[in-house]
Amino acid sequence: DKAKLHPMANLGGGVDYLFNSDDDILPGMGVPQRGFGDDLCYGVGTTYITGLTIGGAWGLVEGLRSTRHLPPSFKVRLNGVLNGCTRRGPYLGNSVGILAMIYTCANASIGKVRGKHDLAGSMLAGGLAGALFRSAAGLRSAGIAGVMCATAAAIW
């Protein structure tokens, strides 16, 4: 008997919490979807970590190249590498994390309004995310970023 394992665990009840309700399935979708909070945490977290890793590798290469002409001192090269990693890693991680956050919010809003999640909604959300992210740089830059992010959303 499961309840004998620990009486405070209240294991005598059913396991209904393991199963998804019909409310989790949107029209046109065959399987339940994650909620908005799950999508936001997963999307922003994974893109931030990926951007931080790629940016750190970019900074590593940049740091090694910038200290190539200096005397072969371990401390000087280490300092150059650390400066490069901390310059590029957080920059790229934060940038793609913000893009993912804008995309996830736009995608959830578009899906809620339209009542379905499909390729067109994802592309529109990607376009909005890219355009909003680069909007301070001007209309041309925002348009280019919007097209690039919409294309990335279509490929993904």
C-alpha positions as a Python dict, from the first residue, in 0.01 Angstrom:
ca = {
    (1, 'D'): (0, 0, 0),
    (2, 'K'): (143, 337, -107),
    (3, 'A'): (-6, 528, 187),
    (4, 'K'): (206, 326, 431),
    (5, 'L'): (526, 470, 282),
    (6, 'H'): (463, 803, 445),
    (7, 'P'): (124, 914, 573),
    (8, 'M'): (190, 1285, 506),
    (9, 'A'): (257, 1220, 137),
    (10, 'N'): (-117, 1165, 85),
    (11, 'L'): (-53, 897, -174),
    (12, 'G'): (-397, 744, -133),
    (13, 'G'): (-547, 969, -403),
    (14, 'G'): (-541, 914, -776),
    (15, 'V'): (-279, 1017, -1025),
    (16, 'D'): (-498, 1256, -1222),
    (17, 'Y'): (-233, 1526, -1202),
    (18, 'L'): (-15, 1324, -1438),
    (19, 'F'): (-260, 1347, -1723),
    (20, 'N'): (-332, 1654, -1932),
    (21, 'S'): (-680, 1790, -1953),
    (22, 'D'): (-861, 1853, -2279),
    (23, 'D'): (-811, 2227, -2222),
    (24, 'D'): (-441, 2188, -2305),
    (25, 'I'): (-515, 2086, -2663),
    (26, 'L'): (-576, 2370, -2908),
    (27, 'P'): (-796, 2323, -3214),
    (28, 'G'): (-595, 2172, -3496),
    (29, 'M'): (-328, 2035, -3263),
    (30, 'G'): (-302, 1665, -3192),
    (31, 'V'): (-95, 1680, -2876),
    (32, 'P'): (-112, 1902, -2568),
    (33, 'Q'): (103, 2213, -2578),
    (34, 'R'): (319, 2363, -2306),
    (35, 'G'): (183, 2667, -2130),
    (36, 'F'): (303, 3023, -2183),
    (37, 'G'): (523, 3019, -1873),
    (38, 'D'): (689, 2694, -1979),
    (39, 'D'): (754, 2828, -2328),
    (40, 'L'): (892, 3153, -2191),
    (41, 'C'): (1128, 2990, -1941),
    (42, 'Y'): (1244, 2722, -2182),
    (43, 'G'): (1286, 2953, -2480),
    (44, 'V'): (1462, 3236, -2302),
    (45, 'G'): (1678, 3005, -2092),
    (46, 'T'): (1802, 2787, -2373),
    (47, 'T'): (1869, 3076, -2609),
    (48, 'Y'): (2049, 3271, -2337),
    (49, 'I'): (2275, 2976, -2250),
    (50, 'T'): (2339, 2904, -2618),
    (51, 'G'): (2419, 3269, -2690),
    (52, 'L'): (2642, 3289, -2384),
    (53, 'T'): (2833, 2979, -2495),
    (54, 'I'): (2874, 3091, -2856),
    (55, 'G'): (2965, 3443, -2744),
    (56, 'G'): (3218, 3302, -2498),
    (57, 'A'): (3379, 3097, -2775),
    (58, 'W'): (3383, 3406, -2996),
    (59, 'G'): (3550, 3601, -2714),
    (60, 'L'): (3800, 3320, -2658),
    (61, 'V'): (3912, 3332, -3021),
    (62, 'E'): (3916, 3711, -3014),
    (63, 'G'): (4120, 3713, -2692),
    (64, 'L'): (4374, 3467, -2828),
    (65, 'R'): (4412, 3671, -3147),
    (66, 'S'): (4449, 4001, -2964),
    (67, 'T'): (4726, 3871, -2738),
    (68, 'R'): (4919, 3696, -3014),
    (69, 'H'): (5162, 3984, -3063),
    (70, 'L'): (5229, 4029, -2688),
    (71, 'P'): (5513, 3859, -2498),
    (72, 'P'): (5433, 3493, -2422),
    (73, 'S'): (5313, 3545, -2067),
    (74, 'F'): (5037, 3319, -1934),
    (75, 'K'): (4881, 3593, -1721),
    (76, 'V'): (4865, 3842, -2007),
    (77, 'R'): (4708, 3588, -2243),
    (78, 'L'): (4465, 3474, -1974),
    (79, 'N'): (4364, 3834, -1912),
    (80, 'G'): (4306, 3890, -2285),
    (81, 'V'): (4099, 3573, -2315),
    (82, 'L'): (3889, 3657, -2008),
    (83, 'N'): (3832, 4010, -2136),
    (84, 'G'): (3720, 3873, -2473),
    (85, 'C'): (3490, 3612, -2317),
    (86, 'T'): (3324, 3859, -2081),
    (87, 'R'): (3286, 4114, -2361),
    (88, 'R'): (3120, 3886, -2617),
    (89, 'G'): (2947, 3615, -2411),
    (90, 'P'): (2702, 3826, -2210),
    (91, 'Y'): (2637, 4055, -2507),
    (92, 'L'): (2531, 3771, -2734),
    (93, 'G'): (2349, 3582, -2456),
    (94, 'N'): (2146, 3887, -2353),
    (95, 'S'): (2065, 3979, -2713),
    (96, 'V'): (1929, 3639, -2811),
    (97, 'G'): (1754, 3603, -2473),
    (98, 'I'): (1564, 3927, -2532),
    (99, 'L'): (1480, 3818, -2886),
    (100, 'A'): (1344, 3489, -2751),
    (101, 'M'): (1138, 3670, -2488),
    (102, 'I'): (982, 3906, -2744),
    (103, 'Y'): (920, 3615, -2984),
    (104, 'T'): (757, 3399, -2717),
    (105, 'C'): (528, 3679, -2599),
    (106, 'A'): (433, 3771, -2956),
    (107, 'N'): (379, 3407, -3054),
    (108, 'A'): (157, 3342, -2751),
    (109, 'S'): (-44, 3659, -2816),
    (110, 'I'): (-89, 3582, -3185),
    (111, 'G'): (-186, 3222, -3105),
    (112, 'K'): (-438, 3339, -2846),
    (113, 'V'): (-598, 3589, -3084),
    (114, 'R'): (-607, 3349, -3380),
    (115, 'G'): (-696, 3042, -3174),
    (116, 'K'): (-426, 2828, -3332),
    (117, 'H'): (-49, 2798, -3349),
    (118, 'D'): (86, 2748, -3699),
    (119, 'L'): (372, 2849, -3927),
    (120, 'A'): (216, 3182, -4024),
    (121, 'G'): (179, 3286, -3661),
    (122, 'S'): (536, 3184, -3582),
    (123, 'M'): (669, 3379, -3880),
    (124, 'L'): (467, 3686, -3783),
    (125, 'A'): (595, 3661, -3425),
    (126, 'G'): (952, 3625, -3550),
    (127, 'G'): (913, 3926, -3776),
    (128, 'L'): (770, 4134, -3494),
    (129, 'A'): (1045, 4025, -3255),
    (130, 'G'): (1323, 4112, -3498),
    (131, 'A'): (1168, 4445, -3596),
    (132, 'L'): (1105, 4546, -3235),
    (133, 'F'): (1453, 4438, -3128),
    (134, 'R'): (1622, 4655, -3392),
    (135, 'S'): (1364, 4936, -3399),
    (136, 'A'): (1597, 5186, -3230),
    (137, 'A'): (1844, 5153, -3519),
    (138, 'G'): (1593, 5279, -3777),
    (139, 'L'): (1329, 5146, -4012),
    (140, 'R'): (1568, 4982, -4256),
    (141, 'S'): (1752, 4793, -3982),
    (142, 'A'): (1423, 4693, -3818),
    (143, 'G'): (1289, 4566, -4150),
    (144, 'I'): (1599, 4360, -4222),
    (145, 'A'): (1596, 4212, -3871),
    (146, 'G'): (1225, 4138, -3902),
    (147, 'V'): (1274, 3948, -4227),
    (148, 'M'): (1572, 3757, -4085),
    (149, 'C'): (1383, 3655, -3770),
    (150, 'A'): (1070, 3560, -3966),
    (151, 'T'): (1286, 3342, -4191),
    (152, 'A'): (1453, 3185, -3887),
    (153, 'A'): (1110, 3113, -3735),
    (154, 'A'): (997, 2950, -4061),
    (155, 'I'): (1307, 2732, -4076),
    (156, 'W'): (1283, 2637, -3709),
}
